[in-house]
């Protein structure tokens, strides 16, 4: 199927190149005080940093899925691989159809864009689960090089070991807004996912406060061993909605929200 084919499965698409919102470079608690949103910035270095982090795109779903088997499993309702019901989050075994490919792309984006990617063991498990076997090894090596760079970690406000400085909370989450199937075949698919990304440090003295950005990722997927696997992807900015003049939360409120509201491990 070629891009642009109109059908009910090709949902929530969006194209176009737009600028992303980036935090300003001011110090202190940027979450309190003035009732304004972060100013737009043309700093390509910060866009690159966010882009590299989002480059990860597929981890929380796998890091948190665990094994929830118990005697109560027999009482759980039957669920399909793409049904958002049941106790155990769906992070694998996606349906062999367009919706299954969209579900896989959305969940992989959530996982690869999570803070779990900054832990070497979690990162390796995620990459091995998300990428096709013939791609995973190379992707693993390239990501290890990125995360081992002190300059990279320092640029986003983290310690050399990837941990957050004392008194701050590291936030890295992707929130899928919609997906669209561009191409679909019996053993391959190309899927767009439009999403919002929260990234930064919640802390009173941080120079990298939690900010919001918008991106669209295009995933190349292949049906391997009874599941969809990533073989490649591309990223572009936007579409970016107009921001409302809401007062930014304090660093303390932001940190509490991250701790109290667990990230979704299932999308679409």
C-alpha positions in Angstrom: 0.0 0.0 0.0 1.4 3.4 -0.9 1.5 6.5 1.4 -1.7 8.5 1.5 -4.1 5.5 0.9 -7.2 6.5 2.7 -8.6 3.9 5.0 -9.9 3.7 8.6 -6.6 2.4 9.9 -4.6 5.4 8.8 -5.4 7.6 11.8 -4.1 10.7 13.4 -1.5 11.5 10.7 0.3 14.8 10.6 3.1 16.1 8.4 5.0 19.3 8.2 8.1 20.8 9.7 7.7 23.1 12.7 9.9 24.4 15.5 9.9 22.8 18.9 9.5 24.6 22.2 12.7 24.6 24.2 13.5 25.8 27.7 15.3 29.1 28.1 18.7 29.2 29.5 17.8 31.0 32.7 18.9 29.7 36.1 16.9 29.2 39.2 13.4 27.6 39.6 11.9 28.3 36.2 8.8 26.5 37.2 7.6 29.1 39.6 7.1 32.8 39.4 6.0 34.3 36.1 3.0 32.8 34.4 4.6 32.2 31.1 5.7 29.2 29.0 9.4 28.7 28.1 10.5 30.9 25.2 11.1 29.4 21.8 14.8 28.8 21.1 16.6 28.3 17.9 19.5 26.5 19.6 20.3 23.5 17.4 22.5 22.1 20.1 19.6 21.6 22.5 17.4 20.3 19.7 20.2 17.7 18.9 20.3 16.7 22.5 16.6 16.1 22.6 16.8 14.4 19.3 19.5 12.0 20.5 17.4 11.1 23.6 14.3 10.6 21.6 16.4 8.5 19.2 16.0 5.9 21.8 12.3 5.5 21.5 11.1 2.0 23.0 11.8 1.1 26.7 9.4 1.6 29.5 7.0 -1.0 28.0 9.7 -3.7 28.2 11.4 -2.6 31.4 8.1 -2.5 33.3 6.2 -5.4 31.8 7.6 -8.1 34.1 5.9 -11.4 34.7 2.5 -11.0 36.4 1.4 -14.6 36.2 -0.5 -15.8 39.3 -3.5 -17.8 40.3 -5.6 -14.8 39.5 -4.7 -15.1 35.9 -7.4 -17.6 35.3 -10.0 -14.9 36.3 -8.7 -12.3 33.8 -10.8 -11.6 30.7 -9.5 -12.8 27.4 -7.7 -10.0 25.6 -6.3 -9.6 22.1 -2.7 -8.3 21.7 -4.0 -4.8 20.9 -6.7 -4.5 23.6 -5.9 -2.0 26.4 -7.5 -4.2 29.0 -6.2 -6.8 31.5 -3.6 -6.4 34.2 -0.4 -7.2 32.3 0.7 -4.4 30.0 0.8 -5.4 26.3 4.4 -4.9 25.1 4.9 -7.8 22.6 2.8 -10.2 20.6 1.2 -7.5 18.5 -1.4 -8.4 15.9 -0.3 -9.2 12.4 -2.3 -6.3 10.8 -2.2 -2.5 10.5 -3.4 -1.8 14.0 -0.9 -4.2 15.4 1.9 -2.4 13.6 0.7 0.9 14.9 0.5 -0.5 18.4 4.0 -1.8 18.2 5.4 1.5 17.0 3.6 3.5 19.7 4.8 1.2 22.5 8.3 1.0 21.2 8.4 4.8 21.1 7.3 5.0 24.7 10.0 2.5 25.7 12.9 3.9 23.7 12.2 7.4 25.0 12.1 6.5 28.6 14.6 7.2 31.4 15.2 3.5 31.6 17.4 3.9 28.5 20.0 5.6 30.7 20.6 2.3 32.6 22.9 0.1 30.6 21.3 -3.3 31.5 17.8 -2.0 30.9 18.9 -0.4 27.7 20.3 -3.6 26.4 17.2 -5.5 27.2 15.0 -2.9 25.5 17.0 -2.8 22.3 17.2 -6.5 22.1 13.4 -6.7 22.4 12.5 -3.9 20.1 14.9 -4.2 17.1 15.2 -6.9 14.6 18.0 -9.4 15.4 20.2 -8.3 12.5 19.9 -4.7 13.6 20.0 -4.9 17.4 23.8 -5.5 17.8 24.8 -2.4 15.7 22.1 -0.3 17.4 23.3 -1.5 20.8 26.9 -0.5 20.1 26.0 3.0 18.8 23.7 3.7 21.8 26.3 2.6 24.3 28.8 5.1 22.8 26.2 7.9 23.2 25.4 7.1 26.8 29.0 6.7 27.7 29.9 10.2 26.7 30.4 12.5 29.7 29.9 15.5 27.5 26.5 14.2 26.4 25.4 13.4 30.0 26.7 16.8 31.3 24.9 18.7 28.5 21.5 17.4 29.8 22.4 17.9 33.5 23.2 14.3 34.5 26.1 12.8 36.4 28.8 10.8 34.6 27.0 7.6 35.6 23.7 8.8 34.1 22.1 9.5 37.4 20.3 12.7 38.3 22.1 15.2 40.6 21.1 15.2 44.3 17.9 17.0 44.9 16.6 16.6 41.3 14.4 14.1 39.4 15.3 13.1 35.9 12.3 13.0 33.5 12.2 11.4 30.1 8.8 10.4 28.8 7.0 10.1 25.4 3.3 10.6 25.1 1.9 9.2 21.9 -0.8 11.4 20.3 -1.6 9.4 17.2 -0.3 6.9 14.6 -0.7 6.5 10.8 0.1 3.6 8.6 2.1 4.8 5.5 2.7 1.4 3.9 1.7 -2.1 4.8 2.6 -5.5 3.4 2.3 -9.1 4.7 5.7 -8.9 6.4 6.6 -5.2 6.5 5.1 -1.9 7.5 5.9 1.8 7.7 4.2 3.7 10.5 4.3 7.3 11.6 3.8 8.2 15.3 3.2 11.8 16.4 4.0 12.4 20.0 4.9 14.9 22.8 8.1 14.5 24.8 8.8 15.6 28.3 12.5 15.8 29.0 14.7 17.5 31.7 15.4 17.7 35.4 12.9 18.7 38.0 14.9 20.5 40.6 15.2 24.0 42.1 18.7 24.7 40.8 18.6 22.9 37.5 19.6 24.6 34.2 17.7 22.0 32.3 14.1 22.2 33.5 11.5 19.7 32.3 10.2 21.0 28.9 7.8 19.8 26.2 8.7 19.1 22.6 6.8 17.6 19.7 8.1 15.1 17.1 7.0 12.6 14.5 8.9 9.4 14.1 8.6 7.1 11.1 9.3 3.5 11.9 10.2 0.7 9.4 8.9 -2.5 10.9 9.3 -6.1 9.8 7.3 -9.2 10.9 9.8 -11.5 12.5 9.2 -14.6 14.7 5.5 -13.7 15.2 6.0 -10.1 16.1 6.8 -6.7 14.7 10.4 -5.5 15.0 12.1 -2.2 14.2 14.6 -2.2 11.4 15.0 1.6 11.1 13.4 5.0 11.8 13.6 8.7 11.1 12.5 11.7 13.1 11.3 15.2 12.3 10.0 18.1 14.4 6.3 18.7 15.0 3.6 19.3 14.3 3.6 21.7 17.3 0.4 23.0 18.7 0.0 26.6 20.0 0.8 26.7 23.7 -1.6 28.2 26.2 -0.6 30.7 28.9 -0.7 28.4 31.8 1.5 28.9 34.9 4.3 26.5 34.9 4.4 24.2 38.0 7.1 24.4 40.6 10.0 22.0 40.5 8.7 20.3 43.6 5.2 19.7 42.0 6.8 18.5 38.8 9.0 16.0 40.7 6.0 14.7 42.7 3.9 14.3 39.6 6.6 12.2 38.0 6.8 9.9 41.1 3.0 9.7 41.6 1.9 9.3 38.0 3.4 6.2 36.5 4.1 6.3 32.7 1.9 4.3 30.4 3.3 1.0 29.2 0.6 0.5 26.6 -0.4 2.9 23.8 -3.1 2.4 21.2 
